[in-house]
Amino acid sequence: MSTPDQPQQPQEPNPSGPPSYGSQQPGDAPQHGAPGGEPRYGAPQAPQYGAPGGQYGAPQAPQYGSTPGYSAPAQDPGKTMGIIGLVLSFLGCLSIVGLILSIVALNKSKKAGYKNGIALAGIIVGAVVLVASIIGGVAIAGVFGQIAEVCNEYGPGEHFVDGVTYTCG
């Protein structure tokens, strides 16, 4: 029974064990700022000021970590290959590889609608270095061929022919 000074309070069953998180015990005062005490786990809460979500019922853009309506600019698919081709084009023995990579990179860029000046430079440098390497290789082979011919003709030893000294062993 209750008196006017003490209104009747609903009796909660006394659980065996410690109280659960977020539950209010009889006699506890509500927390400051929360009209009914702590919110219970899973209870809906009102959105906070400045939090994403905006107004109720307003359409929301998907949140993928980027600004809505903006995407990263498309990349030239042959750019990296063009750089590698240009670097390899400077190396005499690998200039053919650099030339081929630069041609492939330029074709990839053209198909994607990009201009690839680096790949074009790799083609030019690769062609020049390749031609210079071929000419240099032929000249060196000619010099060694001439030395071998003199040594075969005169035999082992030191020979002086046309102002040039040949040492054959």
Backbone as JSON Lines, residues from 0, in Angstrom:
{"i":0,"aa":"M","n":[0.82,-1.15,0.0],"ca":[0.0,0.0,0.0],"c":[0.87,1.22,0.0]}
{"i":1,"aa":"S","n":[0.37,2.34,-0.51],"ca":[1.18,3.54,-0.58],"c":[0.48,4.68,0.1]}
{"i":2,"aa":"T","n":[1.26,5.61,0.5],"ca":[0.72,6.81,1.12],"c":[0.93,7.96,0.17]}
{"i":3,"aa":"P","n":[0.27,9.11,0.4],"ca":[0.46,10.23,-0.52],"c":[1.9,10.7,-0.56]}
{"i":4,"aa":"D","n":[2.65,10.5,0.51],"ca":[4.04,10.94,0.5],"c":[4.92,10.0,-0.33]}
{"i":5,"aa":"Q","n":[4.52,8.74,-0.43],"ca":[5.32,7.76,-1.15],"c":[4.45,7.1,-2.2]}
{"i":6,"aa":"P","n":[4.56,7.57,-3.45],"ca":[3.75,6.91,-4.5],"c":[4.25,5.49,-4.72]}
{"i":7,"aa":"Q","n":[3.35,4.67,-5.22],"ca":[3.71,3.27,-5.42],"c":[4.67,3.16,-6.6]}
{"i":8,"aa":"Q","n":[5.79,2.47,-6.41],"ca":[6.8,2.28,-7.45],"c":[6.71,0.84,-7.93]}
{"i":9,"aa":"P","n":[6.86,0.63,-9.21],"ca":[6.85,-0.75,-9.69],"c":[8.08,-1.48,-9.16]}
{"i":10,"aa":"Q","n":[7.88,-2.66,-8.73],"ca":[8.95,-3.47,-8.17],"c":[9.67,-4.21,-9.3]}
{"i":11,"aa":"E","n":[11.0,-4.06,-9.35],"ca":[11.8,-4.8,-10.33],"c":[12.3,-6.05,-9.66]}
{"i":12,"aa":"P","n":[12.37,-7.12,-10.38],"ca":[12.93,-8.34,-9.8],"c":[14.4,-8.12,-9.48]}
{"i":13,"aa":"N","n":[14.84,-8.65,-8.36],"ca":[16.22,-8.51,-7.94],"c":[17.04,-9.59,-8.66]}
{"i":14,"aa":"P","n":[17.85,-9.17,-9.62],"ca":[18.6,-10.18,-10.37],"c":[19.71,-10.76,-9.51]}
{"i":15,"aa":"S","n":[20.05,-12.0,-9.79],"ca":[21.16,-12.6,-9.05],"c":[22.43,-12.3,-9.84]}
{"i":16,"aa":"G","n":[23.36,-11.59,-9.23],"ca":[24.6,-11.23,-9.91],"c":[24.71,-9.73,-10.07]}
{"i":17,"aa":"P","n":[25.78,-9.28,-10.72],"ca":[26.0,-7.84,-10.87],"c":[24.99,-7.24,-11.85]}
{"i":18,"aa":"P","n":[24.73,-5.95,-11.71],"ca":[23.78,-5.31,-12.62],"c":[24.36,-5.23,-14.03]}
{"i":19,"aa":"S","n":[23.49,-5.23,-15.04],"ca":[23.95,-5.17,-16.42],"c":[24.33,-3.74,-16.78]}
{"i":20,"aa":"Y","n":[25.17,-3.6,-17.8],"ca":[25.65,-2.28,-18.23],"c":[24.48,-1.44,-18.72]}
{"i":21,"aa":"G","n":[24.43,-0.22,-18.28],"ca":[23.44,0.73,-18.76],"c":[22.1,0.64,-18.06]}
{"i":22,"aa":"S","n":[21.93,-0.32,-17.18],"ca":[20.64,-0.41,-16.49],"c":[20.68,0.46,-15.25]}
{"i":23,"aa":"Q","n":[19.57,1.07,-14.94],"ca":[19.5,1.96,-13.79],"c":[19.02,1.17,-12.59]}
{"i":24,"aa":"Q","n":[19.71,1.3,-11.5],"ca":[19.35,0.59,-10.28],"c":[18.33,1.41,-9.5]}
{"i":25,"aa":"P","n":[17.52,0.75,-8.72],"ca":[16.56,1.5,-7.93],"c":[17.29,2.44,-6.97]}
{"i":26,"aa":"G","n":[16.83,3.65,-6.92],"ca":[17.42,4.63,-6.04],"c":[18.49,5.47,-6.72]}
{"i":27,"aa":"D","n":[18.96,5.07,-7.93],"ca":[19.95,5.87,-8.65],"c":[19.27,7.08,-9.27]}
{"i":28,"aa":"A","n":[19.96,8.2,-9.22],"ca":[19.43,9.42,-9.84],"c":[19.78,9.41,-11.32]}
{"i":29,"aa":"P","n":[18.93,10.0,-12.15],"ca":[19.26,10.06,-13.58],"c":[20.53,10.9,-13.77]}
{"i":30,"aa":"Q","n":[21.29,10.56,-14.81],"ca":[22.53,11.26,-15.12],"c":[22.22,12.66,-15.6]}
{"i":31,"aa":"H","n":[23.17,13.59,-15.35],"ca":[23.01,14.97,-15.77],"c":[22.97,15.04,-17.29]}
{"i":32,"aa":"G","n":[22.02,15.69,-17.86],"ca":[21.91,15.88,-19.3],"c":[21.1,14.79,-19.97]}
{"i":33,"aa":"A","n":[20.85,13.7,-19.31],"ca":[20.05,12.63,-19.89],"c":[18.74,12.55,-19.13]}
{"i":34,"aa":"P","n":[17.61,12.87,-19.78],"ca":[16.36,12.92,-19.05],"c":[15.95,11.6,-18.44]}
{"i":35,"aa":"G","n":[16.25,10.51,-19.05],"ca":[15.82,9.24,-18.49],"c":[16.98,8.38,-18.07]}
{"i":36,"aa":"G","n":[18.13,8.96,-17.86],"ca":[19.3,8.17,-17.49],"c":[20.12,7.85,-18.73]}
{"i":37,"aa":"E","n":[21.03,6.9,-18.61],"ca":[21.89,6.5,-19.72],"c":[21.06,5.81,-20.79]}
{"i":38,"aa":"P","n":[21.36,6.06,-22.07],"ca":[20.63,5.33,-23.11],"c":[21.05,3.86,-23.09]}
{"i":39,"aa":"R","n":[20.12,3.03,-23.38],"ca":[20.4,1.6,-23.37],"c":[21.04,1.19,-24.7]}
{"i":40,"aa":"Y","n":[21.8,0.11,-24.65],"ca":[22.48,-0.38,-25.84],"c":[21.45,-0.72,-26.91]}
{"i":41,"aa":"G","n":[21.69,-0.22,-28.12],"ca":[20.79,-0.5,-29.23],"c":[19.62,0.44,-29.32]}
{"i":42,"aa":"A","n":[19.45,1.34,-28.36],"ca":[18.32,2.26,-28.41],"c":[18.63,3.35,-29.44]}
{"i":43,"aa":"P","n":[17.64,3.76,-30.22],"ca":[17.88,4.79,-31.23],"c":[18.24,6.11,-30.56]}
{"i":44,"aa":"Q","n":[19.17,6.83,-31.14],"ca":[19.59,8.11,-30.62],"c":[19.41,9.18,-31.69]}
{"i":45,"aa":"A","n":[19.21,10.39,-31.26],"ca":[19.08,11.5,-32.2],"c":[20.46,11.85,-32.75]}
{"i":46,"aa":"P","n":[20.55,12.25,-34.02],"ca":[21.86,12.61,-34.56],"c":[22.41,13.84,-33.87]}
{"i":47,"aa":"Q","n":[23.71,13.88,-33.68],"ca":[24.35,15.0,-33.03],"c":[24.62,16.1,-34.04]}
{"i":48,"aa":"Y","n":[24.83,17.3,-33.51],"ca":[25.09,18.44,-34.37],"c":[26.4,18.23,-35.12]}
{"i":49,"aa":"G","n":[26.38,18.42,-36.43],"ca":[27.57,18.29,-37.25],"c":[27.88,16.86,-37.64]}
{"i":50,"aa":"A","n":[27.12,15.9,-37.16],"ca":[27.38,14.51,-37.51],"c":[26.82,14.24,-38.9]}
{"i":51,"aa":"P","n":[27.43,13.29,-39.64],"ca":[26.87,12.97,-40.95],"c":[25.47,12.41,-40.8]}
{"i":52,"aa":"G","n":[24.66,12.68,-41.73],"ca":[23.28,12.19,-41.67],"c":[22.31,13.28,-42.04]}
{"i":53,"aa":"G","n":[22.61,14.5,-41.7],"ca":[21.78,15.63,-42.12],"c":[20.38,15.55,-41.57]}
{"i":54,"aa":"Q","n":[19.42,16.01,-42.35],"ca":[18.02,16.05,-41.93],"c":[17.38,14.69,-42.13]}
{"i":55,"aa":"Y","n":[16.33,14.48,-41.34],"ca":[15.61,13.23,-41.5],"c":[14.93,13.2,-42.86]}
{"i":56,"aa":"G","n":[15.01,12.09,-43.54],"ca":[14.32,11.93,-44.81],"c":[15.08,12.52,-45.98]}
{"i":57,"aa":"A","n":[16.16,13.23,-45.76],"ca":[16.92,13.8,-46.87],"c":[17.72,12.69,-47.55]}
{"i":58,"aa":"P","n":[17.79,12.71,-48.88],"ca":[18.56,11.66,-49.57],"c":[20.04,11.81,-49.24]}
{"i":59,"aa":"Q","n":[20.68,10.69,-49.01],"ca":[22.08,10.69,-48.62],"c":[22.92,10.1,-49.74]}
{"i":60,"aa":"A","n":[24.07,10.73,-49.98],"ca":[25.02,10.2,-50.96],"c":[25.79,9.06,-50.29]}
{"i":61,"aa":"P","n":[26.21,8.07,-51.07],"ca":[26.98,6.98,-50.47],"c":[28.3,7.51,-49.93]}
{"i":62,"aa":"Q","n":[28.7,7.01,-48.76],"ca":[29.93,7.46,-48.13],"c":[31.03,6.44,-48.42]}
{"i":63,"aa":"Y","n":[31.87,6.74,-49.37],"ca":[32.97,5.85,-49.73],"c":[34.32,6.5,-49.46]}
{"i":64,"aa":"G","n":[34.37,7.55,-48.7],"ca":[35.63,8.19,-48.4],"c":[36.04,9.21,-49.45]}
{"i":65,"aa":"S","n":[35.15,9.59,-50.33],"ca":[35.49,10.59,-51.33],"c":[34.38,11.62,-51.41]}
{"i":66,"aa":"T","n":[34.69,12.72,-52.02],"ca":[33.72,13.78,-52.18],"c":[32.69,13.37,-53.22]}
{"i":67,"aa":"P","n":[31.39,13.53,-52.95],"ca":[30.38,13.14,-53.93],"c":[30.53,13.95,-55.21]}
{"i":68,"aa":"G","n":[30.4,13.27,-56.34],"ca":[30.46,13.93,-57.63],"c":[31.88,14.16,-58.12]}
{"i":69,"aa":"Y","n":[32.87,13.71,-57.39],"ca":[34.26,13.9,-57.79],"c":[34.95,12.56,-57.79]}
{"i":70,"aa":"S","n":[35.66,12.27,-58.85],"ca":[36.46,11.05,-58.89],"c":[37.87,11.42,-59.31]}
{"i":71,"aa":"A","n":[38.8,10.58,-58.99],"ca":[40.2,10.84,-59.32],"c":[40.35,10.86,-60.84]}
{"i":72,"aa":"P","n":[41.24,11.71,-61.37],"ca":[41.42,11.75,-62.82],"c":[41.96,10.42,-63.32]}
{"i":73,"aa":"A","n":[41.54,10.05,-64.52],"ca":[41.98,8.79,-65.1],"c":[43.48,8.85,-65.39]}
{"i":74,"aa":"Q","n":[44.15,7.74,-65.26],"ca":[45.59,7.67,-65.46],"c":[45.89,7.16,-66.86]}
{"i":75,"aa":"D","n":[46.98,7.64,-67.41],"ca":[47.45,7.18,-68.71],"c":[47.99,5.76,-68.53]}
{"i":76,"aa":"P","n":[47.42,4.77,-69.24],"ca":[47.85,3.4,-69.0],"c":[49.28,3.11,-69.48]}
{"i":77,"aa":"G","n":[49.84,3.94,-70.37],"ca":[51.18,3.67,-70.87],"c":[52.25,4.54,-70.26]}
{"i":78,"aa":"K","n":[51.91,5.32,-69.24],"ca":[52.88,6.27,-68.67],"c":[54.06,5.56,-68.01]}
{"i":79,"aa":"T","n":[53.8,4.61,-67.14],"ca":[54.87,3.91,-66.43],"c":[55.73,3.12,-67.4]}
{"i":80,"aa":"M","n":[55.1,2.45,-68.33],"ca":[55.86,1.67,-69.31],"c":[56.71,2.59,-70.19]}
{"i":81,"aa":"G","n":[56.19,3.79,-70.48],"ca":[56.96,4.75,-71.26],"c":[58.2,5.23,-70.53]}
{"i":82,"aa":"I","n":[58.07,5.44,-69.22],"ca":[59.22,5.86,-68.41],"c":[60.27,4.76,-68.39]}
{"i":83,"aa":"I","n":[59.84,3.52,-68.18],"ca":[60.78,2.4,-68.17],"c":[61.45,2.25,-69.53]}
{"i":84,"aa":"G","n":[60.68,2.41,-70.6],"ca":[61.24,2.33,-71.95],"c":[62.26,3.41,-72.22]}
{"i":85,"aa":"L","n":[61.99,4.64,-71.73],"ca":[62.95,5.73,-71.92],"c":[64.25,5.45,-71.17]}
{"i":86,"aa":"V","n":[64.16,4.97,-69.95],"ca":[65.37,4.67,-69.18],"c":[66.18,3.57,-69.85]}
{"i":87,"aa":"L","n":[65.52,2.51,-70.3],"ca":[66.23,1.41,-70.94],"c":[66.78,1.81,-72.3]}
{"i":88,"aa":"S","n":[66.2,2.79,-72.94],"ca":[66.67,3.24,-74.25],"c":[68.06,3.85,-74.19]}
{"i":89,"aa":"F","n":[68.43,4.41,-73.04],"ca":[69.76,5.01,-72.9],"c":[70.87,3.97,-72.78]}
{"i":90,"aa":"L","n":[70.51,2.75,-72.4],"ca":[71.52,1.71,-72.21],"c":[71.75,1.01,-73.54]}
{"i":91,"aa":"G","n":[73.0,1.03,-74.0],"ca":[73.32,0.51,-75.33],"c":[72.85,-0.91,-75.57]}
{"i":92,"aa":"C","n":[73.15,-1.81,-74.64],"ca":[72.79,-3.21,-74.85],"c":[71.29,-3.46,-74.68]}
{"i":93,"aa":"L","n":[70.6,-2.59,-73.96],"ca":[69.16,-2.77,-73.73],"c":[68.31,-1.76,-74.5]}
{"i":94,"aa":"S","n":[68.92,-1.05,-75.44],"ca":[68.15,-0.04,-76.16],"c":[67.03,-0.64,-77.0]}
{"i":95,"aa":"I","n":[67.22,-1.86,-77.48],"ca":[66.16,-2.51,-78.26],"c":[64.95,-2.81,-77.37]}
{"i":96,"aa":"V","n":[65.22,-3.21,-76.11],"ca":[64.13,-3.47,-75.16],"c":[63.4,-2.16,-74.84]}
{"i":97,"aa":"G","n":[64.17,-1.1,-74.61],"ca":[63.57,0.22,-74.35],"c":[62.76,0.72,-75.52]}
{"i":98,"aa":"L","n":[63.26,0.47,-76.73],"ca":[62.53,0.89,-77.93],"c":[61.2,0.15,-78.04]}
{"i":99,"aa":"I","n":[61.21,-1.14,-77.8],"ca":[59.97,-1.94,-77.89],"c":[58.99,-1.51,-76.79]}
{"i":100,"aa":"L","n":[59.47,-1.35,-75.56],"ca":[58.57,-0.92,-74.48],"c":[57.98,0.46,-74.76]}
{"i":101,"aa":"S","n":[58.78,1.36,-75.31],"ca":[58.28,2.69,-75.62],"c":[57.21,2.66,-76.72]}
{"i":102,"aa":"I","n":[57.39,1.8,-77.71],"ca":[56.39,1.67,-78.77],"c":[55.09,1.12,-78.21]}
{"i":103,"aa":"V","n":[55.18,0.1,-77.37],"ca":[53.97,-0.48,-76.75],"c":[53.27,0.55,-75.87]}
{"i":104,"aa":"A","n":[54.05,1.32,-75.11],"ca":[53.48,2.34,-74.23],"c":[52.78,3.43,-75.03]}
{"i":105,"aa":"L","n":[53.38,3.85,-76.13],"ca":[52.76,4.88,-76.97],"c":[51.46,4.37,-77.57]}
{"i":106,"aa":"N","n":[51.43,3.12,-78.0],"ca":[50.19,2.55,-78.55],"c":[49.1,2.44,-77.49]}
{"i":107,"aa":"K","n":[49.46,2.04,-76.28],"ca":[48.47,1.96,-75.19],"c":[47.89,3.34,-74.89]}
{"i":108,"aa":"S","n":[48.76,4.33,-74.86],"ca":[48.3,5.7,-74.57],"c":[47.4,6.22,-75.66]}
{"i":109,"aa":"K","n":[47.74,5.94,-76.9],"ca":[46.9,6.4,-78.02],"c":[45.52,5.77,-77.98]}
{"i":110,"aa":"K","n":[45.47,4.46,-77.65],"ca":[44.18,3.78,-77.57],"c":[43.31,4.35,-76.47]}
{"i":111,"aa":"A","n":[43.95,4.82,-75.38],"ca":[43.2,5.41,-74.26],"c":[42.92,6.89,-74.48]}
{"i":112,"aa":"G","n":[43.47,7.47,-75.55],"ca":[43.21,8.86,-75.86],"c":[44.16,9.84,-75.19]}
{"i":113,"aa":"Y","n":[45.36,9.4,-74.85],"ca":[46.35,10.25,-74.2],"c":[47.54,10.45,-75.12]}
{"i":114,"aa":"K","n":[48.24,11.56,-74.91],"ca":[49.52,11.78,-75.57],"c":[50.6,11.39,-74.58]}
{"i":115,"aa":"N","n":[51.58,10.64,-75.04],"ca":[52.64,10.16,-74.16],"c":[53.98,10.62,-74.72]}
{"i":116,"aa":"G","n":[54.4,11.82,-74.32],"ca":[55.66,12.37,-74.79],"c":[56.86,11.61,-74.3]}
{"i":117,"aa":"I","n":[56.75,11.02,-73.12],"ca":[57.87,10.24,-72.58],"c":[58.11,9.0,-73.43]}
{"i":118,"aa":"A","n":[57.04,8.34,-73.84],"ca":[57.18,7.15,-74.69],"c":[57.74,7.54,-76.05]}
{"i":119,"aa":"L","n":[57.32,8.69,-76.58],"ca":[57.85,9.16,-77.86],"c":[59.34,9.46,-77.73]}
{"i":120,"aa":"A","n":[59.75,10.09,-76.64],"ca":[61.17,10.33,-76.41],"c":[61.93,9.01,-76.29]}
{"i":121,"aa":"G","n":[61.32,8.01,-75.65],"ca":[61.96,6.7,-75.54],"c":[62.14,6.05,-76.89]}
{"i":122,"aa":"I","n":[61.18,6.25,-77.79],"ca":[61.3,5.7,-79.15],"c":[62.46,6.37,-79.88]}
{"i":123,"aa":"I","n":[62.53,7.69,-79.79],"ca":[63.58,8.43,-80.5],"c":[64.96,8.07,-79.93]}
{"i":124,"aa":"V","n":[65.09,8.13,-78.61],"ca":[66.38,7.83,-77.98],"c":[66.76,6.37,-78.24]}
{"i":125,"aa":"G","n":[65.8,5.47,-78.13],"ca":[66.07,4.05,-78.36],"c":[66.54,3.78,-79.78]}
{"i":126,"aa":"A","n":[65.92,4.45,-80.76],"ca":[66.31,4.26,-82.16],"c":[67.72,4.79,-82.4]}
{"i":127,"aa":"V","n":[68.02,5.98,-81.87],"ca":[69.35,6.58,-82.08],"c":[70.43,5.73,-81.42]}
{"i":128,"aa":"V","n":[70.18,5.31,-80.17],"ca":[71.18,4.51,-79.45],"c":[71.33,3.14,-80.11]}
{"i":129,"aa":"L","n":[70.26,2.57,-80.6],"ca":[70.34,1.28,-81.28],"c":[71.18,1.38,-82.55]}
{"i":130,"aa":"V","n":[70.94,2.42,-83.35],"ca":[71.72,2.6,-84.59],"c":[73.19,2.85,-84.24]}
{"i":131,"aa":"A","n":[73.44,3.68,-83.21],"ca":[74.83,3.94,-82.81],"c":[75.49,2.67,-82.29]}
{"i":132,"aa":"S","n":[74.75,1.85,-81.58],"ca":[75.31,0.59,-81.07],"c":[75.64,-0.36,-82.21]}
{"i":133,"aa":"I","n":[74.78,-0.4,-83.2],"ca":[75.04,-1.29,-84.35],"c":[76.29,-0.81,-85.1]}
{"i":134,"aa":"I","n":[76.37,0.51,-85.35],"ca":[77.54,1.05,-86.05],"c":[78.81,0.81,-85.23]}
{"i":135,"aa":"G","n":[78.74,1.05,-83.93],"ca":[79.89,0.81,-83.07],"c":[80.28,-0.66,-83.04]}
{"i":136,"aa":"G","n":[79.31,-1.54,-82.99],"ca":[79.6,-2.97,-82.99],"c":[80.25,-3.42,-84.28]}
{"i":137,"aa":"V","n":[79.78,-2.91,-85.42],"ca":[80.37,-3.26,-86.71],"c":[81.81,-2.72,-86.8]}
{"i":138,"aa":"A","n":[82.03,-1.5,-86.31],"ca":[83.38,-0.93,-86.36],"c":[84.34,-1.73,-85.48]}
{"i":139,"aa":"I","n":[83.92,-2.1,-84.28],"ca":[84.79,-2.89,-83.39],"c":[85.06,-4.27,-84.0]}
{"i":140,"aa":"A","n":[84.04,-4.87,-84.59],"ca":[84.23,-6.18,-85.23],"c":[85.2,-6.06,-86.4]}
{"i":141,"aa":"G","n":[85.13,-4.95,-87.13],"ca":[86.06,-4.75,-88.25],"c":[87.49,-4.61,-87.78]}
{"i":142,"aa":"V","n":[87.7,-3.88,-86.67],"ca":[89.05,-3.71,-86.14],"c":[89.61,-5.05,-85.67]}
{"i":143,"aa":"F","n":[88.83,-5.82,-84.94],"ca":[89.3,-7.13,-84.48],"c":[89.5,-8.09,-85.66]}
{"i":144,"aa":"G","n":[88.69,-7.97,-86.67],"ca":[88.87,-8.82,-87.87],"c":[90.17,-8.5,-88.57]}
{"i":145,"aa":"Q","n":[90.52,-7.2,-88.66],"ca":[91.77,-6.8,-89.3],"c":[92.97,-7.31,-88.5]}
{"i":146,"aa":"I","n":[92.9,-7.22,-87.16],"ca":[93.98,-7.71,-86.31],"c":[94.14,-9.22,-86.49]}
{"i":147,"aa":"A","n":[93.05,-9.93,-86.53],"ca":[93.11,-11.39,-86.7],"c":[93.71,-11.74,-88.06]}
{"i":148,"aa":"E","n":[93.38,-10.97,-89.08],"ca":[93.9,-11.24,-90.43],"c":[95.43,-11.03,-90.48]}
{"i":149,"aa":"V","n":[95.92,-9.95,-89.85],"ca":[97.37,-9.69,-89.83],"c":[98.09,-10.78,-89.06]}
{"i":150,"aa":"C","n":[97.55,-11.19,-87.93],"ca":[98.19,-12.23,-87.13],"c":[98.21,-13.57,-87.88]}
{"i":151,"aa":"N","n":[97.17,-13.88,-88.64],"ca":[97.15,-15.12,-89.41],"c":[98.18,-15.06,-90.53]}
{"i":152,"aa":"E","n":[98.38,-13.89,-91.11],"ca":[99.31,-13.75,-92.23],"c":[100.76,-13.79,-91.77]}
{"i":153,"aa":"Y","n":[101.11,-13.11,-90.67],"ca":[102.5,-13.01,-90.25],"c":[102.89,-13.99,-89.15]}
{"i":154,"aa":"G","n":[101.96,-14.61,-88.47],"ca":[102.29,-15.58,-87.43],"c":[102.53,-14.89,-86.09]}
{"i":155,"aa":"P","n":[102.93,-15.68,-85.07],"ca":[103.14,-15.13,-83.74],"c":[104.37,-14.21,-83.71]}
{"i":156,"aa":"G","n":[104.28,-13.22,-82.78],"ca":[105.39,-12.28,-82.61],"c":[104.89,-10.84,-82.75]}
{"i":157,"aa":"E","n":[105.88,-9.92,-82.84],"ca":[105.55,-8.5,-82.97],"c":[105.83,-8.07,-84.41]}
{"i":158,"aa":"H","n":[104.84,-7.42,-85.03],"ca":[104.95,-7.06,-86.45],"c":[104.62,-5.59,-86.61]}
{"i":159,"aa":"F","n":[105.35,-4.91,-87.54],"ca":[105.13,-3.51,-87.82],"c":[104.63,-3.41,-89.26]}
{"i":160,"aa":"V","n":[103.32,-3.08,-89.44],"ca":[102.71,-3.03,-90.75],"c":[102.03,-1.66,-90.91]}
{"i":161,"aa":"D","n":[102.41,-0.92,-91.97],"ca":[101.81,0.37,-92.32],"c":[101.8,1.34,-91.13]}
{"i":162,"aa":"G","n":[102.85,1.36,-90.36],"ca":[102.98,2.28,-89.23],"c":[102.26,1.84,-87.98]}
{"i":163,"aa":"V","n":[101.71,0.62,-87.97],"ca":[100.98,0.09,-86.81],"c":[101.72,-1.15,-86.32]}
{"i":164,"aa":"T","n":[101.9,-1.24,-85.02],"ca":[102.56,-2.39,-84.42],"c":[101.49,-3.37,-83.95]}
{"i":165,"aa":"Y","n":[101.62,-4.64,-84.45],"ca":[100.69,-5.73,-84.06],"c":[101.48,-6.72,-83.22]}
{"i":166,"aa":"T","n":[100.89,-7.11,-82.09],"ca":[101.49,-8.14,-81.25],"c":[100.58,-9.36,-81.3]}
{"i":167,"aa":"C","n":[101.08,-10.41,-81.91],"ca":[100.26,-11.62,-82.07],"c":[100.84,-12.71,-81.15]}
{"i":168,"aa":"G","n":[99.99,-13.43,-80.56],"ca":[100.46,-14.42,-79.59],"c":[100.04,-15.73,-79.92]}
